[in-house]
Amino acid sequence: MSGRAKFGLGQVVRHRKFPFRGVIYDVDPIFSSSEEWYQSIPLDQRPLKDQPFYHLLAQNSEGWYEAYVSEQNLLIDEDPDPIEHPSVSDLFDRSGSAYEIKADLRH
């Protein structure tokens, strides 16, 4: 299942199963978190490791946080409302509904 990432930096996505959305700030080509974190996911919801995983500045109705989500659990988000995570302005410039990595952070 591994290959090129379907989503890119600055793209707004939402979780397929849980009510949150966020902007992507980093991508791991395959699972790169701890085994403890992976094992804490219920077996019937545990994603395959051999796929891209995305770091999100995420928000839901209760607040904001960072999330680490498998590609299989993400969908493109069409909501035009901005992501309210306080770190968004540290990493991105916003133009309309698009988020662009700040020029001084690109490499």
NORWO-V355308 format. One record per helix or strand of 3 or more residues. SS is the DSSP state (A for helix, B for strand). FROM is the first residue (numbers start at 0). TO is the last residue. If there is no record, write none. Layout:
# NORWO-V355308
((SS | FROM | TO) (SS | FROM | TO))
This chain:
# NORWO-V355308
((B | 11 | 14) (B | 20 | 27) (A | 34 | 38) (A | 42 | 44) (B | 52 | 59) (B | 62 | 69) (A | 70 | 72) (B | 73 | 75) (A | 87 | 90) (B | 91 | 94) (B | 97 | 100) (A | 102 | 104))
